Amino acid sequence: MRIDKFLKISLIFKTRSSGDKLIDDNRVFINNKPTKSSSTVKIGDTILIITTDKKTTYQVKQILEKNVSKELAKTMYEIINEESNEF
């Protein structure tokens, strides 16, 4: 599945465009490699997302193709690490 679609369906981002903005700003990584919106994500991959206030690492647990409930969306990933960007 494309990373931009995964981020939307899993509800990590509310809209596809908000995820695309961080991807375009080189703030999203799959398995520690910079990514593009069209990059493929698979079960077992790690996704690092760097926002202005935190760094969050997710592990992909499940791929669902359609929009799902909030509870089901949370089964698509596990948060492995979360750090504040405060200095």
DSSP file (Angstrom, degrees, kcal/mol; ACC not computed):
  #  RESIDUE AA STRUCTURE BP1 BP2  ACC     N-H-->O    O-->H-N    N-H-->O    O-->H-N    TCO  KAPPA ALPHA  PHI   PSI    X-CA   Y-CA   Z-CA
    1    1 A M              0   0    0      0, 0.0    40,-3.0     0, 0.0     2,-0.0   0.000 360.0 360.0 360.0 143.6    0.0    0.0    0.0
    2    2 A R  B  >  -A   40   0A   0     38,-0.2     4,-2.5     1,-0.1    38,-0.2  -0.374 360.0-126.2 -63.0 143.4    1.2    3.5   -0.7
    3    3 A I  H  > S+     0   0    0     36,-2.6     4,-2.6    33,-0.3     5,-0.2   0.885 108.7  53.9 -61.8 -40.2    2.5    5.3    2.4
    4    4 A D  H  > S+     0   0    0     33,-1.4     4,-1.3    35,-0.2    -1,-0.2   0.892 111.5  45.5 -63.8 -37.6    0.2    8.3    1.9
    5    5 A K  H  > S+     0   0    0     32,-0.3     4,-3.0     2,-0.2     5,-0.3   0.905 111.7  52.3 -70.5 -41.6   -2.9    6.0    1.7
    6    6 A F  H  X S+     0   0    0     -4,-2.5     4,-2.5     1,-0.2     6,-0.3   0.923 107.5  51.9 -59.4 -45.1   -1.7    4.0    4.8
    7    7 A L  H  <>S+     0   0    0     -4,-2.6     6,-2.2     1,-0.2     5,-1.1   0.846 114.8  43.2 -62.7 -33.7   -1.3    7.2    6.8
    8    8 A K  H ><5S+     0   0    0     -4,-1.3     3,-1.2    -5,-0.2    -2,-0.2   0.940 115.5  45.3 -75.9 -49.9   -4.8    8.3    5.9
    9    9 A I  H 3<5S+     0   0    0     -4,-3.0    59,-0.5     1,-0.3    -2,-0.2   0.867 113.0  50.8 -65.5 -35.7   -6.6    5.0    6.4
   10   10 A S  T 3<5S-     0   0    0     -4,-2.5    -1,-0.3    -5,-0.3    -2,-0.2   0.542 110.0-126.6 -77.5  -5.4   -4.8    4.3    9.7
   11   11 A L  T < 5S+     0   0    0     -3,-1.2    -3,-0.2     2,-0.3     3,-0.1   0.688  72.8 130.6  65.1  21.5   -5.9    7.7   10.8
   12   12 A I  S   <S+     0   0    0     -5,-1.1     2,-0.4    -6,-0.3    -4,-0.2   0.878  86.1  24.0 -64.4 -36.3   -2.4    8.7   11.7
   13   13 A F  S    S-     0   0    0     -6,-2.2    -2,-0.3     1,-0.1    -1,-0.2  -0.973  77.8-140.3-124.1 145.4   -3.3   11.8    9.6
   14   14 A K  S    S+     0   0    0     -2,-0.4     2,-0.3    -3,-0.1    -1,-0.1   0.838  88.2  30.4 -72.4 -32.6   -6.9   13.0    9.1
   15   15 A T  S  > S-     0   0    0      1,-0.1     4,-1.2    -3,-0.1     3,-0.2  -0.918  73.6-129.0-127.8 154.5   -6.2   13.9    5.5
   16   16 A R  H  > S+     0   0    0     -2,-0.3     4,-2.4     1,-0.2     5,-0.1   0.865 109.1  57.8 -65.7 -36.2   -4.0   12.5    2.8
   17   17 A S  H  > S+     0   0    0      1,-0.2     4,-1.9     2,-0.2    -1,-0.2   0.830 100.5  55.7 -67.7 -31.5   -2.7   16.0    2.0
   18   18 A S  H  > S+     0   0    0      2,-0.2     4,-1.3     1,-0.2    -1,-0.2   0.888 111.4  44.5 -68.6 -36.4   -1.5   16.5    5.6
   19   19 A G  H  X S+     0   0    0     -4,-1.2     4,-2.2     2,-0.2    -2,-0.2   0.898 110.4  55.4 -68.5 -41.3    0.6   13.4    5.3
   20   20 A D  H  X S+     0   0    0     -4,-2.4     4,-3.0     1,-0.2    -2,-0.2   0.859 102.5  57.1 -60.4 -36.2    1.8   14.4    1.9
   21   21 A K  H  X S+     0   0    0     -4,-1.9     4,-1.5     2,-0.2    -1,-0.2   0.934 109.2  43.9 -62.7 -45.8    3.1   17.7    3.2
   22   22 A L  H  <>S+     0   0    0     -4,-1.3     5,-2.5     2,-0.2     6,-0.4   0.878 113.6  51.8 -66.8 -36.5    5.3   16.0    5.8
   23   23 A I  H ><5S+     0   0    0     -4,-2.2     3,-1.8     1,-0.2     5,-0.3   0.936 109.7  49.1 -62.9 -45.8    6.5   13.5    3.2
   24   24 A D  H 3<5S+     0   0    0     -4,-3.0    -1,-0.2     1,-0.3    -2,-0.2   0.801 108.2  54.6 -63.8 -29.0    7.4   16.4    0.8
   25   25 A D  T 3<5S-     0   0    0     -4,-1.5    -1,-0.3    -5,-0.2    -2,-0.2   0.272 117.9-114.1 -86.9  10.6    9.3   18.1    3.7
   26   26 A N  T < 5S+     0   0    0     -3,-1.8    -3,-0.2     9,-0.2    -2,-0.1   0.898  81.8 123.9  57.5  45.0   11.4   14.9    4.2
   27   27 A R      < +     0   0    0     -5,-2.5    23,-2.8    -6,-0.1     2,-0.4   0.248  53.0  74.5-116.3   9.0    9.9   14.2    7.6
   28   28 A V  E     -B   49   0B   0     -6,-0.4     7,-1.3    -5,-0.3     2,-0.4  -0.992  58.4-177.9-126.4 131.5    8.6   10.7    7.0
   29   29 A F  E     -BC  48  34B   0     19,-2.4    19,-2.4    -2,-0.4     2,-0.5  -0.974  17.6-153.1-129.9 140.4   10.9    7.7    6.8
   30   30 A I  E >  S-BC  47  33B   0      3,-2.4     3,-1.5    -2,-0.4    17,-0.2  -0.973  88.8 -13.7-111.4 122.6   10.2    4.0    6.0
   31   31 A N  T 3  S-     0   0    0     15,-3.0    -1,-0.2    -2,-0.5    16,-0.1   0.898 130.4 -55.5  51.1  44.6   12.7    1.7    7.6
   32   32 A N  T 3  S+     0   0    0     14,-0.2    -1,-0.3     1,-0.2    15,-0.1   0.637 115.5 114.2  65.9  18.5   15.0    4.7    8.2
   33   33 A K  E <  S-C   30   0B   0     -3,-1.5    -3,-2.4     1,-0.0    -1,-0.2  -0.959  74.6-106.1-118.6 137.4   15.0    5.7    4.6
   34   34 A P  E     -C   29   0B   0      0, 0.0     2,-0.3     0, 0.0    -5,-0.2  -0.231  45.1-153.6 -55.5 150.2   13.4    9.0    3.2
   35   35 A T        -     0   0    0     -7,-1.3     2,-0.3   -12,-0.2    -7,-0.2  -0.779  15.5-140.7-127.9 167.3   10.2    8.3    1.4
   36   36 A K    >   -     0   0    0     -2,-0.3     3,-1.7   -10,-0.1   -33,-0.3  -0.805  38.9-103.8-117.7 164.3    7.9    9.6   -1.3
   37   37 A S  T 3  S+     0   0    0     -2,-0.3   -33,-1.4     1,-0.3   -32,-0.3   0.814 122.5  51.8 -58.0 -30.6    4.1    9.6   -1.3
   38   38 A S  T 3  S+     0   0    0    -36,-0.2    -1,-0.3   -35,-0.1    -3,-0.0   0.474  81.9 121.5 -88.2  -2.2    4.1    6.7   -3.7
   39   39 A S    <   -     0   0    0     -3,-1.7   -36,-2.6   -37,-0.1     2,-0.3  -0.292  64.5-117.9 -63.4 147.5    6.5    4.5   -1.6
   40   40 A T  B     -A    2   0A   0    -38,-0.2     2,-0.4   -37,-0.1   -38,-0.2  -0.689  22.4-159.8 -91.8 137.5    5.1    1.1   -0.6
   41   41 A V        -     0   0    0    -40,-3.0     2,-0.3    -2,-0.3     6,-0.0  -0.939  11.5-172.9-114.7 140.2    4.6    0.2    3.0
   42   42 A K    >   -     0   0    0     -2,-0.4     3,-2.0     4,-0.1    18,-0.3  -0.834  38.6 -76.3-127.6 164.1    4.3   -3.5    4.1
   43   43 A I  T 3  S+     0   0    0     -2,-0.3    18,-0.2     1,-0.3     3,-0.1  -0.395 119.7  27.9 -58.6 133.2    3.5   -5.3    7.3
   44   44 A G  T 3  S+     0   0    0     16,-2.6    -1,-0.3     1,-0.4    17,-0.1   0.142  90.4 127.7  97.4 -17.8    6.6   -5.2    9.6
   45   45 A D    <   -     0   0    0     -3,-2.0    15,-2.7    14,-0.1     2,-0.4  -0.312  54.0-133.5 -66.7 153.6    7.9   -1.9    8.2
   46   46 A T  E     - D   0  59B   0     13,-0.2   -15,-3.0    -3,-0.1     2,-0.5  -0.905  14.7-159.9-107.6 142.5    8.7    0.9   10.6
   47   47 A I  E     -BD  30  58B   0     11,-2.6    11,-2.9    -2,-0.4     2,-0.5  -0.986   0.8-162.6-123.1 122.7    7.6    4.4    9.9
   48   48 A L  E     -BD  29  57B   0    -19,-2.4   -19,-2.4    -2,-0.5     2,-0.5  -0.923   7.3-172.2-105.0 127.3    9.2    7.4   11.5
   49   49 A I  E     -BD  28  56B   0      7,-2.7     7,-2.5    -2,-0.5     2,-0.6  -0.984   5.5-162.6-122.4 124.8    7.3   10.7   11.4
   50   50 A I  E     + D   0  55B   0    -23,-2.8     5,-0.2    -2,-0.5     2,-0.2  -0.926  15.0 172.5-110.4 114.6    8.9   13.9   12.6
   51   51 A T        -     0   0    0      3,-2.9    -2,-0.0    -2,-0.6     0, 0.0  -0.505  50.9 -90.4-106.7-178.3    6.6   16.8   13.4
   52   52 A T  S    S+     0   0    0      1,-0.2     3,-0.1    -2,-0.2    -2,-0.0   0.794 124.2  29.8 -65.7 -26.5    7.4   20.1   15.0
   53   53 A D  S    S+     0   0    0      1,-0.2    32,-2.5    31,-0.1    33,-0.4   0.592 123.6  12.3-111.7 -12.4    6.8   18.8   18.5
   54   54 A K  E     - E   0  84B   0     30,-0.3    -3,-2.9    31,-0.2     2,-0.5  -0.996  52.3-131.1-159.7 163.6    7.7   15.1   18.4
   55   55 A K  E     -DE  50  83B   0     28,-2.7    28,-2.8    -2,-0.3     2,-0.4  -0.987  29.1-173.2-116.0 127.0    9.2   12.1   16.7
   56   56 A T  E     -DE  49  82B   0     -7,-2.5    -7,-2.7    -2,-0.5     2,-0.5  -0.984  10.8-159.0-126.9 132.3    7.0    9.0   16.6
   57   57 A T  E     -DE  48  81B   0     24,-3.1    23,-2.8    -2,-0.4    24,-1.5  -0.943  13.7-172.9-110.9 127.6    8.0    5.6   15.3
   58   58 A Y  E     -DE  47  79B   0    -11,-2.9   -11,-2.6    -2,-0.5     2,-0.5  -0.850  15.9-145.8-115.1 150.0    5.3    3.2   14.2
   59   59 A Q  E     -DE  46  78B   0     19,-2.6    19,-1.8    -2,-0.3     2,-0.4  -0.983  25.3-123.0-114.2 131.2    5.4   -0.5   13.2
   60   60 A V  E     + E   0  77B   0    -15,-2.7   -16,-2.6    -2,-0.5    17,-0.3  -0.586  36.7 167.6 -74.0 121.8    3.0   -1.6   10.6
   61   61 A K        +     0   0    0     15,-2.7     2,-0.3    -2,-0.4    16,-0.2   0.680  62.4   7.7-105.4 -26.6    0.8   -4.5   11.9
   62   62 A Q        -     0   0    0     14,-1.6     2,-0.5   -20,-0.1    -1,-0.3  -0.992  58.1-139.6-158.5 146.8   -1.9   -4.8    9.4
   63   63 A I        -     0   0    0     -2,-0.3     2,-0.4    -3,-0.1   -20,-0.0  -0.969  20.2-178.0-115.0 120.0   -2.9   -3.4    6.0
   64   64 A L        -     0   0    0     -2,-0.5     4,-0.1     1,-0.1   -55,-0.1  -0.969  16.5-153.5-117.3 135.0   -6.5   -2.5    5.4
   65   65 A E  S    S+     0   0    0     -2,-0.4     2,-0.3     2,-0.1    -1,-0.1   0.676  70.4  48.7 -84.8 -19.6   -7.6   -1.2    2.0
   66   66 A K  S    S-     0   0    0      1,-0.1     2,-0.1   -57,-0.0    -2,-0.0  -0.771  96.5 -81.6-121.7 163.9  -10.7    0.8    2.9
   67   67 A N        -     0   0    0     -2,-0.3     2,-0.2     1,-0.0   -58,-0.1  -0.415  56.9-178.9 -60.7 136.3  -11.6    3.5    5.4
   68   68 A V        -     0   0    0    -59,-0.5    -1,-0.0     1,-0.1    -4,-0.0  -0.750  31.5 -70.9-132.5 175.8  -12.5    1.8    8.7
   69   69 A S     >  -     0   0    0     -2,-0.2     4,-2.6     1,-0.1     5,-0.2  -0.221  47.7-108.5 -66.1 161.5  -13.6    2.7   12.2
   70   70 A K  H  > S+     0   0    0      1,-0.2     4,-1.5     2,-0.2    -1,-0.1   0.880 119.8  51.7 -58.4 -40.4  -11.2    4.5   14.5
   71   71 A E  H  4 S+     0   0    0      1,-0.2     4,-0.4     2,-0.2    -1,-0.2   0.911 112.6  44.2 -65.3 -43.1  -10.9    1.3   16.7
   72   72 A L  H >4 S+     0   0    0      1,-0.2     3,-1.2     2,-0.2     4,-0.3   0.857 108.0  59.0 -70.7 -35.3  -10.0   -0.8   13.7
   73   73 A A  H >< S+     0   0    0     -4,-2.6     3,-1.7     1,-0.3     4,-0.3   0.870  98.2  60.3 -60.7 -36.5   -7.6    1.8   12.3
   74   74 A K  G >< S+     0   0    0     -4,-1.5     3,-0.7     1,-0.3    -1,-0.3   0.684  94.3  64.4 -67.1 -17.1   -5.6    1.6   15.5
   75   75 A T  G <  S+     0   0    0     -3,-1.2    -1,-0.3    -4,-0.4    -2,-0.2   0.562  86.0  74.5 -80.9  -6.9   -5.0   -2.1   14.8
   76   76 A M  G <  S+     0   0    0     -3,-1.7   -15,-2.7    -4,-0.3   -14,-1.6   0.683 106.3  17.4 -77.9 -17.5   -3.0   -1.2   11.7
   77   77 A Y  E <   -E   60   0B   0     -3,-0.7     2,-0.4   -17,-0.3   -17,-0.2  -0.952  59.0-143.4-149.2 164.9    0.0    0.0   13.7
   78   78 A E  E     -E   59   0B   0    -19,-1.8   -19,-2.6    -2,-0.3     2,-0.6  -0.999  26.7-125.1-130.0 134.8    1.8    0.0   17.0
   79   79 A I  E     +E   58   0B   0     -2,-0.4   -21,-0.3   -21,-0.2     3,-0.1  -0.718  29.9 176.5 -80.0 119.6    3.6    3.0   18.4
   80   80 A I  E     +     0   0B   0    -23,-2.8     2,-0.3    -2,-0.6   -22,-0.2   0.829  64.4   2.9 -91.0 -38.9    7.2    1.8   19.1
   81   81 A N  E     -E   57   0B   0    -24,-1.5   -24,-3.1     2,-0.0     2,-0.4  -0.997  54.4-174.4-152.6 143.9    8.7    5.0   20.3
   82   82 A E  E     +E   56   0B   0     -2,-0.3     2,-0.4   -26,-0.2   -26,-0.2  -0.959  11.5 178.2-144.1 123.6    7.6    8.6   20.9
   83   83 A E  E     -E   55   0B   0    -28,-2.8   -28,-2.7    -2,-0.4     2,-0.2  -0.957  27.5-121.8-127.9 144.0   10.0   11.4   21.8
   84   84 A S  E     -E   54   0B   0     -2,-0.4   -30,-0.3   -30,-0.2   -31,-0.1  -0.573  11.1-146.1 -77.8 145.7    9.4   15.1   22.4
   85   85 A N        +     0   0    0    -32,-2.5   -31,-0.2    -2,-0.2     2,-0.1   0.266  57.2 127.7 -93.0  10.5   11.4   17.5   20.2
   86   86 A E              0   0    0    -33,-0.4    -2,-0.1     1,-0.1   -33,-0.0  -0.422 360.0 360.0 -70.7 141.6   11.7   20.1   23.0
   87   87 A F              0   0    0     -2,-0.1    -1,-0.1     0, 0.0    -2,-0.0   0.396 360.0 360.0-109.6 360.0   15.2   21.3   23.7
